[in-house]
Amino acid sequence: MHVLTVLAMCFTFILAHQVSAAAACACLCKAWDQGVSEKLEKTHTNNWAVLVDTSRFWFNYRHVANVLSMYRSVKRLGIPDSQIILMVADDMACNPRNPRPATVFNNAHQHINVYGEDVEVDYRGYEVTVENFVRLLTGRLAPSTPRSKRLLTDDGSNILIYMTGHGGDGFLKFQDSEEITNVELADAFEQMWQKKRYNEILFIIDTCQAASMYEHFYSPNILAIASSLVGEDSLSHHVDPAIGVYIIDRFTYYALEFLERVTPDSKKTLAQFLQVCPKRVCISTVGVRRDLYKRDPSRVLVTEFFGSVRNVELTSHILDLPHCGGPRQVAINKSIHTGSTKSKKQLHYANQLPIHHS
């Protein structure tokens, strides 16, 4: 029911029954809440993902594995490469220390190469800078910048922003040579909002003292998740003896384990995603900031940020389309049928991580 209809009914009820002012206020508040809830329904029209690894050097192998694992998950759930901006600060696949060249693994079993054959890295190596990242978010790029390096979002875009690297209280290091502060990041998001470059943002950061990075956010419609609180370290999960380094961080490992159970038509919600890494397994405390986000996470599907689902209606009939400028309406010609469809072999992604069924 439309909010104006509810308000009209309330005023009619008040006049007819001469109810008290308290009852009138309660009625109006209920109408207002209903109107707000209507506006909080799913309104986005497209999905984008910005996935950022800010660390160089071989001992930071896990950060590259983190971001490539997240990249693989969002692609599996439907976001195309054309709407994923992948920033990787170092090429671990081609590092001379890599015992298996052209591969990156996120699990000691090494059964999934997350580097794969179809990874499209948009910013690599020394292109991963604070300036390029902020310009990407705000759209302040040179005219010659190719489409693959642009975040072509609008006010109907839901954006997943995932960042991983080394951080501290109020900053995230880029390339061990510069850093972005929480104030700079907050101001970049505000520019995005003022320029109508997003509908909602899901911000996830996996680094030490990660919660400090969302403390200064002040733009609406942002749900922020951090792998650790201020004063806490964000820890790695396990070592691969064959590679000789830690290969994934704890928060990202358990987040991926959850995402492996998500399908494009899944009903799993963000409220469930917020519980993926309790302190007993994460060691650090996962931080969440939700005061800027108006919707209830329990009513928001995970695929509204990690996927790109399009509602389509399948038909076995041929549509009789009108001529350009013609007065006729689109109609379905029911006399023509395409016939029976042959079943095809279904393809699927292999699990990134061992799934422990409870």
C-alpha positions in Angstrom: 0.0 0.0 0.0 1.3 3.4 -0.9 2.4 5.7 2.0 0.0 8.5 0.9 -2.9 6.0 1.0 -2.0 5.0 4.5 -1.8 8.6 5.7 -5.2 9.3 4.2 -6.7 6.3 6.0 -5.1 7.5 9.3 -6.6 11.0 9.1 -10.0 9.6 8.1 -9.9 7.3 11.1 -8.8 10.1 13.5 -11.7 12.4 12.3 -14.3 9.7 12.4 -13.5 8.2 15.8 -12.0 11.3 17.5 -9.1 9.3 18.8 -6.4 10.7 21.1 -3.3 12.6 20.0 -1.2 9.6 21.1 -3.1 7.2 18.9 -2.9 9.7 16.1 0.9 9.9 16.4 1.2 6.1 16.6 -0.8 5.9 13.4 1.3 8.5 11.6 4.5 6.8 12.7 3.3 3.5 11.4 2.5 5.1 8.1 5.9 6.8 8.0 7.7 3.5 8.7 5.8 1.7 6.0 6.7 4.5 3.6 10.3 4.3 4.5 10.3 0.5 4.2 8.9 0.9 0.7 11.8 3.1 -0.3 14.3 0.6 1.2 13.3 -2.2 -1.3 15.9 -3.3 -3.8 16.4 -0.4 -6.2 19.8 -1.0 -7.9 20.0 -1.7 -11.6 23.6 -2.9 -11.9 26.5 -4.3 -9.9 30.2 -3.4 -9.9 33.2 -4.7 -7.9 36.4 -2.9 -7.1 39.0 -5.4 -5.7 42.3 -4.0 -4.4 45.5 -5.6 -3.3 47.9 -2.9 -2.1 51.0 -5.1 -1.1 54.1 -6.0 -3.0 56.9 -8.6 -2.3 56.8 -12.3 -2.1 56.1 -12.5 1.7 52.8 -10.8 1.0 51.6 -13.6 -1.3 48.5 -14.0 0.8 47.2 -10.6 -0.1 47.3 -11.4 -3.8 45.6 -14.7 -3.1 42.9 -12.8 -1.1 41.9 -10.5 -3.9 42.1 -13.1 -6.6 39.9 -15.4 -4.6 37.3 -12.6 -4.1 37.6 -11.9 -7.9 36.8 -15.5 -8.7 33.8 -15.5 -6.4 32.1 -12.4 -7.8 32.7 -13.7 -11.4 31.2 -17.1 -10.5 28.1 -15.2 -9.1 27.6 -13.3 -12.3 29.5 -10.0 -12.3 31.2 -9.7 -15.7 34.8 -8.7 -16.1 33.6 -5.5 -17.8 32.2 -4.5 -14.4 35.1 -5.6 -12.2 38.0 -3.4 -11.5 40.9 -5.5 -10.3 44.0 -3.9 -8.8 47.0 -6.1 -8.0 50.2 -4.6 -6.8 52.5 -7.5 -7.5 52.6 -10.4 -9.9 53.0 -13.4 -7.7 52.2 -15.8 -10.5 55.4 -14.8 -12.3 57.6 -14.2 -9.3 60.9 -16.1 -9.6 60.3 -17.6 -6.1 57.1 -19.2 -7.2 57.7 -23.0 -7.4 54.7 -23.3 -9.8 54.9 -20.4 -12.3 51.7 -18.8 -13.6 49.7 -20.0 -10.6 48.4 -18.5 -7.4 46.7 -20.7 -4.7 44.6 -19.8 -1.7 44.7 -23.3 -0.1 47.5 -25.7 0.8 45.8 -28.4 -1.2 46.5 -26.4 -4.4 43.4 -27.8 -6.1 42.3 -24.4 -7.5 44.6 -21.9 -9.3 42.9 -18.6 -8.5 45.1 -16.9 -11.1 43.5 -19.0 -13.8 43.4 -18.5 -17.5 40.8 -15.7 -17.6 42.0 -13.2 -15.0 41.8 -9.6 -16.3 44.0 -7.4 -14.1 43.1 -3.7 -14.8 45.7 -2.0 -12.6 48.9 -3.9 -12.0 52.3 -3.3 -10.3 53.2 0.3 -9.9 49.8 1.4 -11.4 48.3 0.5 -8.0 48.7 3.9 -6.3 46.6 6.0 -4.0 46.1 8.6 -6.7 44.9 6.1 -9.2 42.6 4.5 -6.7 41.0 7.8 -5.7 40.7 8.9 -9.3 39.0 5.6 -10.2 36.4 6.0 -7.4 35.7 9.7 -8.2 35.8 9.4 -12.0 38.5 12.1 -12.3 40.5 10.2 -15.0 42.3 11.5 -18.1 40.2 11.4 -21.3 42.7 8.8 -22.7 42.0 6.3 -19.9 40.7 3.1 -21.5 37.2 1.8 -20.5 38.7 -1.2 -18.6 40.3 1.3 -16.1 37.1 3.2 -15.5 34.4 2.8 -12.9 31.4 3.5 -15.1 28.8 3.5 -12.3 25.6 5.6 -11.8 23.0 6.2 -9.1 21.6 2.7 -9.7 24.9 0.9 -9.0 25.6 -1.4 -6.0 29.4 -1.5 -5.6 31.4 -4.1 -3.7 34.7 -2.5 -2.6 37.2 -5.0 -1.2 40.7 -4.0 0.0 43.5 -6.1 1.5 47.1 -5.2 2.5 49.0 -3.8 5.4 47.4 -1.1 7.6 47.5 0.7 10.9 45.4 3.0 12.9 43.8 5.3 10.3 45.7 4.2 7.2 46.3 1.5 4.6 49.7 1.2 2.9 50.1 1.1 -0.9 53.2 -0.5 -2.2 55.1 0.1 1.1 55.8 3.6 -0.2 52.6 5.6 0.4 49.3 5.3 2.2 45.7 6.3 2.0 44.1 7.7 5.2 40.6 7.0 6.5 39.8 10.7 5.9 40.9 10.6 2.3 38.8 7.4 1.7 35.7 9.0 3.4 36.0 12.1 1.2 36.3 10.0 -1.9 33.1 8.2 -1.0 31.4 11.5 -0.4 32.5 12.7 -3.9 31.0 9.5 -5.3 27.7 10.2 -3.5 27.5 13.9 -4.6 28.3 12.9 -8.2 25.6 10.1 -8.1 28.1 7.3 -8.7 26.5 4.7 -6.5 23.3 3.5 -5.0 24.8 1.4 -2.2 28.3 0.4 -1.2 29.5 -2.7 0.6 33.0 -1.9 1.9 35.1 -4.8 3.1 38.7 -4.4 4.3 41.0 -7.1 5.5 44.0 -5.6 7.2 45.4 -4.8 10.7 43.3 -2.3 12.6 40.9 -2.4 9.7 37.9 -0.8 11.6 39.9 2.5 11.7 39.4 2.9 7.9 35.6 3.3 8.2 35.5 5.6 11.3 35.3 8.8 9.3 32.7 7.7 6.7 29.8 10.1 6.5 28.1 9.4 3.2 24.8 7.5 3.1 24.1 3.9 2.0 27.4 2.4 3.0 27.7 -0.9 4.9 31.3 -1.4 6.1 32.9 -4.6 7.3 36.5 -4.8 8.8 38.5 -7.9 9.7 39.8 -6.4 12.9 39.1 -3.6 15.4 41.4 -0.7 16.2 44.4 -2.1 18.2 44.0 -5.6 16.8 46.1 -7.4 14.2 44.4 -9.3 11.3 46.0 -12.7 11.1 46.8 -15.1 8.3 45.2 -18.5 8.1 47.8 -21.2 7.2 51.1 -21.8 5.4 51.6 -23.8 2.3 54.9 -25.7 2.9 55.5 -26.1 -0.9 55.4 -22.3 -1.4 56.9 -21.4 1.9 54.6 -18.5 2.9 51.2 -17.8 4.3 48.7 -18.0 1.5 45.4 -16.5 2.7 44.2 -14.4 5.6 41.7 -15.7 8.2 38.8 -13.4 7.5 39.0 -13.8 3.8 39.3 -17.6 4.1 36.1 -17.9 6.1 34.3 -15.3 3.9 35.2 -17.4 0.9 34.0 -20.6 2.6 30.6 -18.9 3.0 30.5 -17.6 -0.5 31.2 -21.1 -1.9 27.7 -22.0 -0.7 26.1 -19.1 -2.4 24.5 -19.5 -5.8 23.2 -16.8 -8.1 19.6 -17.6 -6.9 20.6 -18.0 -3.3 18.5 -16.5 -0.5 21.5 -16.0 1.9 21.6 -12.5 3.4 24.2 -10.0 4.4 23.2 -10.6 8.0 24.5 -14.2 7.6 27.6 -12.9 5.9 28.4 -10.7 8.9 28.7 -13.9 11.0 31.2 -15.8 8.8 34.2 -15.2 11.0 33.5 -15.3 14.8 36.4 -14.4 17.1 37.1 -18.1 18.0 38.3 -18.7 14.4 39.3 -15.2 13.3 41.2 -14.4 16.5 40.6 -10.8 15.7 37.2 -9.1 16.2 35.3 -8.4 13.0 34.0 -4.8 13.0 30.8 -3.7 11.3 29.5 -0.2 10.8 25.8 -0.1 9.8 24.6 3.4 11.0 25.0 4.8 7.4 23.1 1.9 5.9 19.4 2.2 6.0 18.3 -1.3 5.1 18.1 -4.3 7.4 21.0 -6.6 6.5 18.8 -9.6 7.2 16.6 -8.5 4.3 19.4 -7.8 1.8 20.6 -10.7 -0.3 24.3 -11.4 -0.6 23.9 -11.5 -4.4 22.8 -7.9 -4.3 26.6 -7.1 -4.0 28.5 -10.2 -4.9 26.3 -11.2 -7.8 24.7 -9.7 -10.9 21.3 -11.3 -11.2 19.0 -10.2 -14.0 15.3 -11.0 -13.8 14.3 -12.4 -17.2 11.2 -14.2 -18.4 11.8 -17.3 -20.6 9.4 -18.0 -23.3 9.2 -20.7 -26.0 7.1 -18.4 -28.2 8.3 -15.9 -30.8 7.5 -12.3 -30.0 5.7 -10.3 -32.7 7.5 -7.0 -32.3 6.0 -3.8 -33.7 7.6 -1.8 -36.5 9.5 1.3 -35.5 7.0 4.1 -34.7 4.0 1.8 -35.3 0.9 2.0 -33.2 0.7 -1.7 -32.4 1.7 -3.1 -29.0 4.1 -6.0 -28.5 2.2 -9.3 -28.5 3.1 -12.9 -28.3 2.3 -15.0 -31.3 1.1 -18.2 -29.6 0.6 -20.0 -32.9 4.4 -20.3 -33.4 6.4 -22.5 -31.1 10.1 -23.1 -31.1 9.7 -26.8 -30.2 11.3 -28.8 -27.5 14.6 -27.8 -26.2 17.5 -30.2 -25.8 19.1 -30.6 -22.5 22.6 -29.4 -22.3 25.5 -30.3 -19.9 25.6 -28.0 -17.0 28.9 -26.4 -16.1 29.9 -25.3 -12.7 32.9 -23.8 -10.8 34.9 -26.1 -8.5 35.1 -25.2 -4.9 37.9 -22.9 -3.9 38.2 -24.2 -0.4 37.3 -27.5 1.4 33.7 -27.1 2.5 32.9 -28.5 5.9 29.2 -29.5 6.0 27.7 -29.0 9.4 
